[in-house]
Structures are given as structure tokens and as C-alpha cells.
């Protein structure tokens, strides 16, 4: 909730019904703080942006989740010293997730999903001489999951505007109830508190760096209600650190954006993310190719697949093991396994005028156990995902 936004990206698989599908990590608060150190000034123009994104993931011979997400964003100045911004997104979700590890042969009717999520947020910012203070609220609703969130943050700069500090706090309260779809989870709650501190520093005329540290404290219902024998701890605390460095290459009139993120939580998951983008203006065009590598360890209660002598998935053995561990924390969710992943991306932007621009973004994601440094969990099918988005923004 402590976000200082530009026109935001739709969150393809972070819808509340899909909360159990996303990779572990609560670094959103730190990741979206802009990488600049400058005087805080209220916007002088109103910005309106519309975007439409699609997300699809699959495994060999098995289409899983499809998401279609239109989004609207508005930023408007008020009285010269204030600004209000807000966004709305509607996620249309369909498909299914695997019931046991990644084996699509273990599907059941309970694992099918078709839902529509509505989400919106509003943020108000007061600008001072070298500082800005913001407060925000957010709400998200679908048939089995409701989320409400509040946030406050402050940013202030040094006298020479070469350094900016950031401090923020956010809290979210979620309710999970899947009885509408025939499930047995009734009115379960989850609460999360996050505090973030960060600093952005101009190093040279061509270099700027940033470091953010986030502490997340979560308590409540973390089980996946659509997976059998999925029982997780009722507390999940995490540390997230993020370092970013931007370097301008004058000879190419381009910039390189690099980042490193470390995540560790009480589930036992530790992850490393390294990313790089090349930003190349060319007249009215801007080309931004990028690559990102992700590696994580397994949660301490994740259960590896049981394989037979031929190396094939043994459904009955996996079921029998789950029965013997009833009452203990356990999960066969592949997102809690040890794996690595690579994302390749390209963003194209075209400015019709200084105030009007369109953009297109494409991302391809591949995840497998073999891509993890040091090796990953056995018996997992390779997972693929693709995200595409087109947007239009106008200032007036």
C-alpha cells in the first residue's frame, strides 16, 4: 500500500482467489518505490491511463490458468500541493491448478476455477518543500476472498536533492470463505503488517542507486483450500531486501537498470532474484528488453513427489504419505518447492506527443527444478507462463 505509482501494471496472478498460486514474496512495497532522488513536487497535470493485459500459464499437454485484466489509472493534482490517484482492475480468471505437485492427471472438480475479481485503490499525497506524505486504501473482492488494506508512507530529500529517504507502513486484512463454490473453508482470516525503509542516492551524474528493507509479519489462514492435505503454519514472517542500480550510457543514449532481491521467511523459503533491463530511446520509440533470474529453496514442510522404480509419479504412495502426516504441516504445492526460473521481456513504447503515449509489454516465463542453482526438487514438470499487455496514457 505504500506505493508511489506511475501507471501501474495489472497483477496477472495476484488476484485474491489466486493468492495460493503466486510465488512466495511480499516485496511489492519495496519494488515499486521509484528510483530517483529529487525534490518532491506535486504533479502539474492530470494523467489518465488504460491498460489491458492477458496472462496464461501451462505445462506440457496441460493448459492451466488464463487471466484477462482491464485496468484504469487516474492521477490528478489538487490545489497545487495535493494529489489524488486511484486505479481499478477487473481480473477474469479461468482454468485449473494441479491438485498434487505438478501432475495434471491428479485433477478434480474442486481444482477448477472460474471467477471475476474486482479491485481498486485510492491514494492521497500532500507535497511539502522537500517531502511528501501519502495515505492509501485498497479493496479487492471475489467470491471466496475479500481483502482490505491501508497504508501510509513518507519521503523526504536532502538539501541538495541527491538523497531521498522513504519510510512506510501497510496493513492488510483478508477473509477466505469458499463455501460458495462447495468448499469447507468458512470465514477464515489472515492479517499482514509491513514496514519498509529505504534510501535512494545519486552517486555520479550517470549513476543512481537504491536500497530498501521490508519486514513483513503475517498471521492467520495460509492453507490452500483447493488442495487436499494442504496444511501450512498460521504465521508467516519475512525479510525482504532490494538493491537497484541505474547507469546511463551516454555513448548509446541508453540506460541499464539492474536489481537484486533477497527474500527469507519463516516457512523456510529463501529466494534470490537478479534482473537487468536495457532502456533504449529511438526518436519517439523506446525499446526496453529485459531478463530476470529467480532461484528459491523449498519450504520446510514441502513434500517431494513419490516416484516409482521407473521414475514415474506414484499417486497412491503420495496419498498414503499424506494420510500418515495428517495434523502436521505439509503441502505438495509446487510453488513451495525448490526451483529456478527465467523471465525474458520486451517493452515497446511510442510517444505520439509529449503528453500521449502507447506501450506494449510481453513477458515469457519458464520455471523448472533444474534451473535452480545447486539443483531443485525432484519430479516437477516444467512450468511456462506468458504475459502480454497494451496500454495508453495521456496527460492534460
C-alpha positions in Angstrom: 0.0 0.0 0.0 3.0 2.3 0.3 3.2 2.7 -3.4 4.3 5.8 -5.3 2.9 4.8 -8.7 3.4 5.6 -12.2 0.8 4.0 -14.4 0.6 0.6 -12.8 0.8 -2.9 -14.3 -2.1 -5.3 -13.9 -1.2 -8.0 -11.4 -1.8 -11.0 -13.6 -1.8 -13.7 -10.9 -2.0 -11.8 -7.7 -5.8 -11.9 -7.6 -7.1 -12.9 -4.2 -8.5 -16.2 -5.4 -5.1 -16.9 -6.9 -3.2 -15.9 -3.7 -2.0 -19.5 -3.3 -0.7 -19.6 -6.9 1.8 -16.8 -6.8 5.4 -17.3 -5.9 6.2 -16.5 -2.3 7.3 -13.0 -1.6 6.0 -9.7 -0.2 8.4 -7.3 -1.9 5.9 -5.3 -3.8 6.1 -2.4 -1.4 9.8 -2.1 -1.9 9.9 -2.9 -5.6 7.7 -0.1 -6.7 9.4 2.8 -5.0 10.7 4.9 -7.9 14.4 5.0 -8.5 15.1 8.7 -8.3 16.3 11.3 -5.8 14.8 14.7 -6.4 12.7 17.4 -4.8 9.2 16.3 -4.1 6.9 18.3 -6.4 3.1 17.9 -6.8 2.1 16.9 -10.4 1.0 19.8 -12.6 -1.1 17.7 -15.0 -3.8 15.1 -14.8 -2.8 11.6 -16.1 -5.2 9.0 -17.3 -4.1 5.6 -18.3 -5.9 2.5 -19.5 -4.3 -0.9 -19.9 -5.4 -4.4 -20.9 -3.4 -7.5 -20.0 -3.6 -11.2 -20.6 -1.8 -13.9 -18.6 -1.7 -17.6 -19.4 0.3 -20.5 -17.8 0.7 -24.1 -18.8 2.7 -27.3 -18.5 3.3 -29.9 -21.3 0.0 -31.0 -22.6 -2.0 -29.1 -19.9 -3.3 -25.6 -20.1 -3.8 -24.2 -16.5 -4.8 -20.6 -15.7 -5.9 -17.8 -18.0 -6.4 -14.2 -16.8 -7.8 -11.2 -18.7 -7.4 -7.9 -16.9 -8.5 -4.4 -18.0 -7.2 -1.6 -15.8 -7.8 2.1 -15.4 -5.5 4.6 -13.6 -6.0 8.3 -12.8 -3.7 10.8 -11.2 -4.9 14.4 -10.6 -3.3 17.4 -8.8 -5.4 19.4 -6.3 -4.7 22.9 -5.2 -1.1 22.8 -6.2 0.1 20.9 -3.0 -2.1 17.8 -3.1 -2.6 14.9 -5.5 -5.1 12.1 -5.6 -4.6 8.9 -7.6 -6.6 5.7 -8.0 -6.8 2.6 -10.0 -9.3 -0.1 -10.8 -8.7 -3.6 -12.2 -11.1 -6.4 -13.1 -9.4 -9.9 -13.4 -11.4 -12.5 -15.3 -9.9 -15.9 -14.2 -10.5 -19.3 -15.7 -8.7 -22.7 -15.7 -7.3 -25.0 -13.1 -4.3 -25.7 -10.8 -2.7 -29.1 -10.1 -4.0 -31.0 -7.1 -0.8 -33.0 -6.4 2.6 -31.4 -7.2 2.5 -30.7 -11.0 0.8 -33.9 -12.1 -2.2 -32.8 -14.1 -3.5 -36.3 -14.0 -4.5 -35.7 -10.4 -7.1 -33.1 -11.2 -10.5 -32.9 -9.6 -13.6 -30.8 -9.9 -12.5 -28.8 -6.8 -9.4 -27.6 -8.6 -11.4 -26.0 -11.5 -11.8 -22.2 -11.2 -13.8 -19.5 -12.9 -14.0 -16.2 -11.2 -14.0 -12.5 -11.5 -12.0 -10.2 -9.2 -12.7 -6.5 -8.7 -10.0 -4.4 -7.1 -9.4 -0.7 -6.6 -7.3 1.6 -4.6 -7.1 5.3 -3.8 -4.1 7.3 -2.6 -3.9 10.9 -1.4 -0.5 12.7 -1.2 0.5 16.0 0.4 3.6 17.6 -1.0 5.9 19.8 1.1 9.1 21.7 0.3 11.4 18.6 0.2 9.0 15.9 1.3 5.7 14.1 0.6 3.3 12.2 2.8 0.7 9.8 1.5 -2.2 7.7 2.7 -3.9 4.9 0.8 -6.8 2.4 0.9 -7.4 -0.6 -1.2 -10.1 -3.2 -1.6 -10.3 -6.4 -3.5 -13.3 -8.8 -3.8 -14.1 -12.1 -5.4 -16.4 -14.9 -4.5 -14.2 -16.6 -2.0 -11.7 -14.0 -0.9 -12.0 -10.4 0.3 -9.1 -8.1 1.1 -8.9 -4.7 2.7 -5.7 -2.7 3.1 -4.4 0.6 4.5 -1.1 2.3 4.0 0.9 5.4 4.9 4.3 6.5 3.7 6.6 9.5 3.8 9.5 10.6 1.5 12.0 13.4 2.2 15.1 14.6 0.4 18.4 16.2 1.4 19.1 19.9 0.8 20.9 19.1 -2.5 18.2 16.7 -3.6 20.8 13.9 -4.2 19.4 11.6 -1.5 15.8 10.6 -0.7 14.7 8.6 2.3 11.5 6.5 2.4 9.6 5.1 5.3 6.2 3.4 5.1 3.7 1.1 6.8 1.0 -1.1 5.4 -1.6 -3.5 6.8 -4.0 -5.9 5.1 -6.9 -7.9 6.4 -8.2 -10.8 4.3 -11.2 -13.1 4.7 -11.3 -16.5 3.0 -14.6 -18.4 2.5 -15.1 -20.9 -0.3 -18.4 -22.4 0.8 -20.0 -20.6 -2.2 -18.1 -23.0 -4.5 -18.9 -26.0 -2.4 -15.7 -25.8 -0.2 -15.4 -26.3 3.5 -13.4 -23.2 4.5 -15.7 -20.8 6.4 -14.8 -17.2 7.3 -11.1 -17.7 7.8 -8.9 -14.6 8.4 -5.4 -13.5 7.6 -3.7 -10.3 8.7 -0.4 -8.8 7.5 1.7 -5.9 8.7 4.6 -4.5 6.7 7.1 -1.8 7.4 9.6 -0.6 4.9 12.6 1.8 5.0 14.7 2.8 2.0 17.2 5.3 0.7 17.9 6.4 -2.9 21.3 8.1 -3.6 22.7 9.9 -6.7 26.2 8.5 -7.0 27.5 10.3 -10.1 25.9 12.2 -13.0 25.2 8.9 -14.6 24.6 6.6 -11.7 21.8 6.3 -9.1 21.4 3.5 -6.5 18.7 2.4 -4.1 18.3 0.1 -1.1 15.1 -0.9 0.6 14.4 -3.2 3.5 11.0 -4.6 4.3 9.8 -6.5 7.3 6.5 -8.4 6.9 4.6 -10.0 9.7 1.6 -12.2 8.8 -0.7 -14.4 10.9 -3.8 -16.4 10.0 -5.0 -18.8 7.4 -2.3 -19.7 4.8 -3.6 -23.1 3.6 -4.7 -23.6 0.0 -8.4 -24.6 0.3 -8.3 -26.1 -3.2 -5.6 -28.7 -2.5 -6.1 -31.8 -0.4 -3.9 -32.3 2.7 -2.6 -28.8 2.4 -1.8 -27.5 5.9 0.6 -24.7 6.5 1.7 -22.7 9.6 -0.6 -19.9 10.7 2.2 -17.4 10.8 4.5 -16.2 8.0 7.1 -13.6 8.7 9.6 -12.4 6.1 12.6 -10.2 5.5 12.9 -8.7 2.0 15.8 -6.6 0.8 16.1 -4.9 -2.6 19.0 -3.2 -4.2 18.8 -1.3 -7.5 21.3 0.5 -9.7 20.7 2.5 -12.8 23.5 3.6 -15.1 23.3 5.9 -18.1 25.4 5.1 -21.1 25.9 8.4 -22.9 27.6 6.9 -26.0 24.4 4.9 -26.7 21.9 7.4 -25.2 20.7 4.4 -23.2 20.3 3.3 -19.6 20.9 0.0 -17.9 18.6 -0.9 -14.9 19.8 -3.7 -12.7 18.4 -5.1 -9.4 19.0 -7.8 -6.8 16.3 -9.0 -4.3 16.7 -11.4 -1.4 13.7 -12.9 0.4 13.6 -15.1 3.5 10.6 -16.3 5.5 9.6 -18.5 8.4 8.2 -21.1 6.0 11.8 -21.8 5.2 11.7 -20.3 1.7 14.7 -18.3 0.7 15.0 -16.7 -2.8 17.3 -14.7 -4.9 16.2 -12.6 -7.9 18.6 -10.8 -10.3 17.2 -8.6 -13.1 18.5 -6.3 -15.8 16.9 -4.1 -18.4 18.3 -2.0 -21.3 16.3 1.2 -22.0 16.9 2.5 -25.5 15.2 5.6 -26.8 15.0 5.9 -30.6 13.1 9.0 -31.6 9.5 8.6 -30.5 10.1 5.0 -29.7 11.6 3.4 -26.5 12.7 -0.2 -26.5 13.2 -2.0 -23.2 14.4 -5.6 -23.4 14.9 -7.4 -20.1 15.9 -10.6 -18.3 15.3 -11.9 -14.8 16.6 -15.0 -13.0 14.9 -16.4 -9.9 16.0 -19.2 -7.5 14.3 -20.4 -4.4 14.7 -23.1 -1.8 11.7 -25.3 -0.7 9.5 -24.7 2.3 10.5 -26.9 5.2 7.1 -28.6 5.1 7.0 -29.2 1.3 6.7 -32.9 0.4 8.6 -34.1 -2.6 6.7 -36.3 -5.1 6.9 -40.1 -4.5 8.3 -41.8 -7.6 8.2 -45.5 -8.5 11.1 -47.6 -9.8 10.5 -46.3 -13.3 10.8 -42.7 -12.1 7.1 -42.0 -12.6 4.7 -40.3 -10.2 3.2 -42.8 -7.7 -0.2 -41.3 -6.8 -1.1 -44.0 -4.2 2.3 -43.7 -2.4 1.9 -39.9 -2.3 -1.6 -40.2 -1.0 -0.6 -42.7 1.7 2.2 -40.5 2.9 -0.2 -37.5 3.2 -2.6 -39.6 5.3 0.2 -40.6 7.7 1.1 -36.9 8.2 -2.5 -35.6 8.9 -2.3 -33.0 11.6 1.2 -31.9 10.6 2.2 -29.1 8.3 2.5 -30.4 4.8 2.0 -29.2 1.2 2.5 -30.6 -2.3 2.2 -27.1 -3.9 4.9 -26.7 -6.4 5.2 -23.0 -5.6 6.7 -24.1 -2.3 9.2 -26.4 -4.0 12.9 -25.7 -4.8 13.2 -24.4 -8.4 14.7 -21.8 -10.6 13.1 -19.6 -13.3 14.0 -17.3 -16.1 11.8 -14.4 -17.4 12.5 -12.7 -20.8 10.7 -9.5 -21.5 10.3 -6.7 -24.0 8.5 -3.4 -23.7 7.8 -1.1 -26.7 6.6 2.5 -26.1 5.7 5.1 -28.7 5.0 8.8 -27.8 2.6 10.4 -30.3 3.1 13.7 -28.4 4.9 14.6 -25.2 1.5 14.1 -23.5 0.2 10.9 -25.2 1.9 7.5 -25.4 1.1 3.9 -26.1 3.0 0.8 -24.9 3.1 -2.9 -25.4 4.8 -5.3 -23.0 5.5 -9.0 -23.4 7.0 -11.5 -20.8 7.8 -15.2 -21.2 8.5 -17.2 -18.0 10.0 -20.7 -17.7 10.3 -22.5 -14.3 11.9 -25.9 -13.6 13.8 -27.6 -10.8 16.9 -28.0 -12.9 17.2 -24.2 -13.3 17.9 -23.7 -9.6 21.5 -23.2 -8.5 22.5 -26.4 -6.7 19.5 -28.4 -8.0 15.8 -28.3 -7.2 13.0 -30.5 -6.0 12.6 -33.8 -8.0 9.7 -34.9 -10.1 8.3 -31.5 -11.2 7.0 -30.8 -14.6 8.4 -27.6 -16.3 6.1 -24.7 -15.9 5.5 -21.9 -18.5 3.7 -18.6 -18.4 3.2 -15.7 -20.8 2.0 -12.2 -20.0 1.1 -9.5 -22.6 -0.2 -6.0 -22.0 -1.1 -3.0 -24.1 -1.7 0.5 -22.6 -2.5 4.1 -23.5 -1.6 7.1 -21.3 -2.5 10.8 -21.7 -1.6 13.9 -19.6 -3.5 17.1 -19.8 
